[in-house]
Amino acid sequence: MSSPASLDILALGEAMVEFNQTDEGQGAHRGRMYLQGFGGDTSNFAIAAARQGARVGYLSALGVDPYGQMLRQLWDAEGVDHADVASRPDAYTAIYFVSHNAQGHHFSFFRAGSAASRMTPDTLPAQRIRDARALHLSGISLAISPSACDTCYAAIAVAREAGRLVTFDTNLRLKLWSIDRARAVMNDVIAHCDICLPSLEDVAAITGLTDPDALVDHCLRLGARVVALKMGDQGALVADAHQRHRIAPHPCRPVDATGAGDAFGGAFVHRFLQGDSLAQAGRYAAAAAALSTQGYGAVAPIPTAAQVMEAIA
């Protein structure tokens, strides 16, 4: 895919191919049935923003394998520029499985040593970062390997030096790193971001706080300019140094919440870049996230701008 002259958002992280459980199958050789889809939090975020109308690029690495080709075909179909996604013949594209039971959805990842985890700062396309209006990354981008963490920090430095926005979704995954390292790195990155997109569970885990207002205050004190705290079926709390708004959850009939937070983030950042107020961007993002839970998988149910506007209306 050819590269546009500039982007609204350049997202950095790891994309994966998803296998999402749909039922237990039939017959004598009964086994679980899976729907093949796509995931990876920052890729989900990029697609969500693109479906709302943003010009989006992705920065990562893939294996030279069928799964990597599937992701490139996905990004082509979604209008996400992947010119800066490297192909590595010495590594593989990560995959994961999602299973469901009465306690919710559960993830099994196969990603250790993946192509994306081998990213290094010297591979960064610095000019592309300078040309984008916003750089987006997540806690998972930082956690998949030490070299990926270094790459994220280098990208943040380039973006901030160029006066670009940095947006950060905490997405805490304790299978990838310890709580102590997660706390130290996440708090440091929150201090260097413009828009923080934490979930209540994530920031509660790294702070020990539980009150939403206290959690927002924590992020603002560290240095984030805008905080959009995602609270699942309790809606969201969006704030800056001068205002805060509780966003009610948008009505929906959820079947799978995989990727809902990523849909919220992509929609919120796009609308904020378009000039929406915090409350407007929060309401729009809450509707997008709710709609994304009404189908299976992280990507397929993400709504378009037309669908979100219809739901809000």
DRENMIDO-952891 format. One record per residue (C-alpha): x negated, y negated, z; residue in three letters; residue number from 1. Coordinates in steps of 0.02 Angstrom, whole numbers, always signed. Layout:
u / v / w / resn / resi
X / Y / Z / ALA / NUM
...
//
This chain:
u / v / w / resn / resi
+0 / +0 / +0 / MET / 1
-70 / -169 / -48 / SER / 2
-108 / -292 / +91 / SER / 3
-7 / -453 / +104 / PRO / 4
-104 / -614 / +130 / ALA / 5
-44 / -625 / +310 / SER / 6
+64 / -532 / +433 / LEU / 7
+183 / -578 / +572 / ASP / 8
+125 / -432 / +680 / ILE / 9
-24 / -315 / +672 / LEU / 10
+1 / -165 / +788 / ALA / 11
-145 / -62 / +854 / LEU / 12
-130 / +116 / +920 / GLY / 13
-93 / +296 / +878 / GLU / 14
+48 / +362 / +768 / ALA / 15
+104 / +543 / +779 / MET / 16
+219 / +667 / +697 / VAL / 17
+363 / +716 / +811 / GLU / 18
+459 / +879 / +834 / PHE / 19
+617 / +841 / +934 / ASN / 20
+722 / +981 / +1007 / GLN / 21
+900 / +985 / +943 / THR / 22
+969 / +1149 / +1015 / ASP / 23
+917 / +1324 / +1066 / GLU / 24
+946 / +1406 / +898 / GLY / 25
+1052 / +1558 / +856 / GLN / 26
+1042 / +1746 / +835 / GLY / 27
+942 / +1889 / +909 / ALA / 28
+775 / +1798 / +890 / HIS / 29
+840 / +1645 / +976 / ARG / 30
+717 / +1502 / +991 / GLY / 31
+716 / +1316 / +1003 / ARG / 32
+759 / +1215 / +848 / MET / 33
+666 / +1053 / +814 / TYR / 34
+699 / +903 / +704 / LEU / 35
+540 / +837 / +625 / GLN / 36
+519 / +651 / +645 / GLY / 37
+387 / +522 / +689 / PHE / 38
+325 / +437 / +845 / GLY / 39
+183 / +346 / +928 / GLY / 40
+236 / +194 / +1027 / ASP / 41
+148 / +59 / +927 / THR / 42
+203 / +136 / +761 / SER / 43
+383 / +142 / +825 / ASN / 44
+363 / -41 / +877 / PHE / 45
+297 / -87 / +704 / ALA / 46
+441 / +0 / +615 / ILE / 47
+569 / -80 / +732 / ALA / 48
+498 / -253 / +695 / ALA / 49
+493 / -216 / +508 / ALA / 50
+676 / -161 / +507 / ARG / 51
+720 / -329 / +584 / GLN / 52
+631 / -419 / +442 / GLY / 53
+454 / -446 / +507 / ALA / 54
+298 / -429 / +400 / ARG / 55
+205 / -293 / +494 / VAL / 56
+40 / -201 / +478 / GLY / 57
-32 / -53 / +571 / TYR / 58
-210 / -24 / +629 / LEU / 59
-262 / +153 / +672 / SER / 60
-342 / +311 / +602 / ALA / 61
-269 / +474 / +537 / LEU / 62
-336 / +645 / +493 / GLY / 63
-348 / +699 / +312 / VAL / 64
-204 / +820 / +332 / ASP / 65
-20 / +840 / +289 / PRO / 66
+36 / +749 / +447 / TYR / 67
-69 / +597 / +405 / GLY / 68
+4 / +593 / +230 / GLN / 69
+180 / +603 / +303 / MET / 70
+147 / +451 / +411 / LEU / 71
+81 / +351 / +263 / ARG / 72
+237 / +396 / +164 / GLN / 73
+342 / +339 / +313 / LEU / 74
+254 / +171 / +323 / TRP / 75
+272 / +146 / +135 / ASP / 76
+459 / +178 / +150 / ALA / 77
+473 / +59 / +299 / GLU / 78
+370 / -81 / +222 / GLY / 79
+232 / -68 / +353 / VAL / 80
+61 / -111 / +283 / ASP / 81
-62 / +30 / +322 / HIS / 82
-211 / -30 / +221 / ALA / 83
-312 / -39 / +383 / ASP / 84
-271 / +138 / +440 / VAL / 85
-428 / +241 / +414 / ALA / 86
-430 / +421 / +349 / SER / 87
-551 / +533 / +446 / ARG / 88
-596 / +704 / +376 / PRO / 89
-682 / +747 / +541 / ASP / 90
-525 / +732 / +648 / ALA / 91
-339 / +770 / +645 / TYR / 92
-173 / +679 / +657 / THR / 93
-89 / +700 / +826 / ALA / 94
+81 / +784 / +848 / ILE / 95
+201 / +803 / +994 / TYR / 96
+357 / +898 / +1045 / PHE / 97
+510 / +831 / +1137 / VAL / 98
+621 / +947 / +1238 / SER / 99
+783 / +903 / +1328 / HIS / 100
+870 / +966 / +1484 / ASN / 101
+981 / +900 / +1623 / ALA / 102
+836 / +801 / +1694 / GLN / 103
+805 / +706 / +1532 / GLY / 104
+679 / +719 / +1391 / HIS / 105
+504 / +791 / +1409 / HIS / 106
+350 / +772 / +1301 / PHE / 107
+211 / +893 / +1254 / SER / 108
+67 / +809 / +1162 / PHE / 109
-72 / +880 / +1053 / PHE / 110
-187 / +730 / +1031 / ARG / 111
-356 / +758 / +1119 / ALA / 112
-495 / +715 / +996 / GLY / 113
-373 / +647 / +866 / SER / 114
-426 / +528 / +729 / ALA / 115
-349 / +378 / +818 / ALA / 116
-440 / +420 / +981 / SER / 117
-604 / +402 / +886 / ARG / 118
-577 / +220 / +839 / MET / 119
-724 / +106 / +882 / THR / 120
-742 / -84 / +888 / PRO / 121
-858 / -89 / +737 / ASP / 122
-715 / -26 / +626 / THR / 123
-598 / -171 / +666 / LEU / 124
-541 / -280 / +519 / PRO / 125
-573 / -443 / +612 / ALA / 126
-508 / -557 / +475 / GLN / 127
-343 / -464 / +466 / ARG / 128
-321 / -489 / +653 / ILE / 129
-359 / -675 / +635 / ARG / 130
-232 / -689 / +494 / ASP / 131
-88 / -607 / +588 / ALA / 132
+26 / -712 / +699 / ARG / 133
+24 / -580 / +836 / ALA / 134
-78 / -428 / +888 / LEU / 135
+18 / -290 / +976 / HIS / 136
-52 / -148 / +1080 / LEU / 137
+2 / -36 / +1223 / SER / 138
-57 / +59 / +1374 / GLY / 139
-67 / +213 / +1265 / ILE / 140
-179 / +122 / +1140 / SER / 141
-297 / +89 / +1286 / LEU / 142
-284 / +262 / +1365 / ALA / 143
-314 / +385 / +1222 / ILE / 144
-504 / +371 / +1238 / SER / 145
-640 / +255 / +1305 / PRO / 146
-688 / +203 / +1128 / SER / 147
-506 / +163 / +1087 / ALA / 148
-498 / +57 / +1245 / CYS / 149
-655 / -36 / +1190 / ASP / 150
-575 / -60 / +1019 / THR / 151
-420 / -136 / +1097 / CYS / 152
-523 / -257 / +1201 / TYR / 153
-622 / -309 / +1048 / ALA / 154
-461 / -339 / +951 / ALA / 155
-390 / -444 / +1094 / ILE / 156
-548 / -550 / +1094 / ALA / 157
-534 / -581 / +907 / VAL / 158
-349 / -627 / +920 / ALA / 159
-372 / -745 / +1067 / ARG / 160
-522 / -831 / +988 / GLU / 161
-415 / -862 / +834 / ALA / 162
-270 / -929 / +938 / GLY / 163
-154 / -785 / +895 / ARG / 164
-25 / -709 / +1011 / LEU / 165
-64 / -547 / +1102 / VAL / 166
+84 / -437 / +1148 / THR / 167
+68 / -288 / +1265 / PHE / 168
+183 / -144 / +1312 / ASP / 169
+125 / -53 / +1469 / THR / 170
+187 / +121 / +1419 / ASN / 171
+102 / +210 / +1563 / LEU / 172
+56 / +392 / +1528 / ARG / 173
-32 / +471 / +1676 / LEU / 174
-76 / +626 / +1573 / LYS / 175
-199 / +514 / +1481 / LEU / 176
-285 / +426 / +1627 / TRP / 177
-285 / +408 / +1815 / SER / 178
-170 / +287 / +1905 / ILE / 179
-320 / +190 / +1971 / ASP / 180
-395 / +163 / +1799 / ARG / 181
-224 / +124 / +1726 / ALA / 182
-193 / -6 / +1861 / ARG / 183
-360 / -92 / +1835 / ALA / 184
-353 / -95 / +1645 / VAL / 185
-168 / -139 / +1630 / MET / 186
-178 / -282 / +1753 / ASN / 187
-329 / -349 / +1659 / ASP / 188
-241 / -339 / +1491 / VAL / 189
-82 / -419 / +1561 / ILE / 190
-193 / -564 / +1614 / ALA / 191
-250 / -583 / +1433 / HIS / 192
-82 / -563 / +1344 / CYS / 193
+49 / -690 / +1292 / ASP / 194
+201 / -575 / +1291 / ILE / 195
+208 / -430 / +1415 / CYS / 196
+336 / -293 / +1383 / LEU / 197
+329 / -181 / +1536 / PRO / 198
+454 / -51 / +1590 / SER / 199
+512 / -58 / +1769 / LEU / 200
+443 / +116 / +1807 / GLU / 201
+271 / +75 / +1735 / ASP / 202
+241 / -87 / +1827 / VAL / 203
+315 / -16 / +1987 / ALA / 204
+189 / +126 / +1978 / ALA / 205
+39 / +11 / +1960 / ILE / 206
+97 / -119 / +2087 / THR / 207
+198 / -25 / +2218 / GLY / 208
+336 / -154 / +2197 / LEU / 209
+515 / -109 / +2154 / THR / 210
+612 / -273 / +2144 / ASP / 211
+628 / -330 / +1962 / PRO / 212
+598 / -513 / +2003 / ASP / 213
+442 / -468 / +2103 / ALA / 214
+379 / -364 / +1958 / LEU / 215
+405 / -507 / +1836 / VAL / 216
+319 / -626 / +1957 / ASP / 217
+170 / -508 / +1965 / HIS / 218
+147 / -513 / +1776 / CYS / 219
+168 / -701 / +1767 / LEU / 220
+43 / -729 / +1907 / ARG / 221
-85 / -624 / +1816 / LEU / 222
-70 / -737 / +1664 / GLY / 223
+64 / -672 / +1545 / ALA / 224
+160 / -817 / +1469 / ARG / 225
+320 / -718 / +1435 / VAL / 226
+380 / -559 / +1520 / VAL / 227
+520 / -448 / +1456 / ALA / 228
+547 / -315 / +1588 / LEU / 229
+638 / -163 / +1518 / LYS / 230
+754 / -79 / +1644 / MET / 231
+839 / +57 / +1543 / GLY / 232
+1025 / +70 / +1576 / ASP / 233
+1010 / -82 / +1690 / GLN / 234
+967 / -196 / +1545 / GLY / 235
+818 / -313 / +1548 / ALA / 236
+746 / -464 / +1637 / LEU / 237
+659 / -593 / +1528 / VAL / 238
+561 / -739 / +1598 / ALA / 239
+424 / -867 / +1581 / ASP / 240
+356 / -992 / +1706 / ALA / 241
+512 / -1101 / +1694 / HIS / 242
+661 / -985 / +1667 / GLN / 243
+724 / -807 / +1685 / ARG / 244
+877 / -717 / +1622 / HIS / 245
+957 / -550 / +1666 / ARG / 246
+1008 / -463 / +1506 / ILE / 247
+1154 / -343 / +1524 / ALA / 248
+1136 / -172 / +1441 / PRO / 249
+1221 / -163 / +1272 / HIS / 250
+1362 / -33 / +1267 / PRO / 251
+1312 / +128 / +1180 / CYS / 252
+1335 / +317 / +1177 / ARG / 253
+1158 / +380 / +1206 / PRO / 254
+1099 / +553 / +1154 / VAL / 255
+909 / +527 / +1152 / ASP / 256
+814 / +380 / +1229 / ALA / 257
+649 / +424 / +1145 / THR / 258
+570 / +263 / +1081 / GLY / 259
+705 / +146 / +1146 / ALA / 260
+577 / +38 / +1234 / GLY / 261
+476 / +24 / +1074 / ASP / 262
+632 / -30 / +979 / ALA / 263
+663 / -162 / +1112 / PHE / 264
+485 / -226 / +1099 / GLY / 265
+479 / -236 / +909 / GLY / 266
+646 / -326 / +902 / ALA / 267
+603 / -444 / +1045 / PHE / 268
+435 / -499 / +975 / VAL / 269
+506 / -525 / +801 / HIS / 270
+651 / -630 / +863 / ARG / 271
+534 / -730 / +977 / PHE / 272
+419 / -766 / +829 / LEU / 273
+573 / -820 / +730 / GLN / 274
+609 / -953 / +861 / GLY / 275
+743 / -872 / +969 / ASP / 276
+755 / -926 / +1150 / SER / 277
+705 / -798 / +1281 / LEU / 278
+888 / -758 / +1317 / ALA / 279
+930 / -741 / +1132 / GLN / 280
+781 / -629 / +1097 / ALA / 281
+822 / -525 / +1251 / GLY / 282
+1003 / -497 / +1202 / ARG / 283
+954 / -452 / +1025 / TYR / 284
+820 / -330 / +1084 / ALA / 285
+937 / -249 / +1211 / ALA / 286
+1063 / -215 / +1072 / ALA / 287
+927 / -143 / +959 / ALA / 288
+865 / -29 / +1098 / ALA / 289
+1040 / +31 / +1140 / ALA / 290
+1079 / +72 / +959 / LEU / 291
+915 / +169 / +945 / SER / 292
+974 / +292 / +1079 / THR / 293
+1125 / +349 / +979 / GLN / 294
+1025 / +469 / +870 / GLY / 295
+884 / +595 / +890 / TYR / 296
+702 / +548 / +872 / GLY / 297
+598 / +393 / +899 / ALA / 298
+610 / +319 / +724 / VAL / 299
+764 / +377 / +628 / ALA / 300
+893 / +291 / +742 / PRO / 301
+804 / +121 / +750 / ILE / 302
+934 / -2 / +684 / PRO / 303
+912 / -130 / +547 / THR / 304
+940 / -316 / +574 / ALA / 305
+1113 / -302 / +493 / ALA / 306
+1163 / -163 / +613 / GLN / 307
+1103 / -261 / +765 / VAL / 308
+1195 / -418 / +711 / MET / 309
+1354 / -319 / +682 / GLU / 310
+1339 / -240 / +855 / ALA / 311
+1312 / -409 / +938 / ILE / 312
+1457 / -485 / +846 / ALA / 313
//
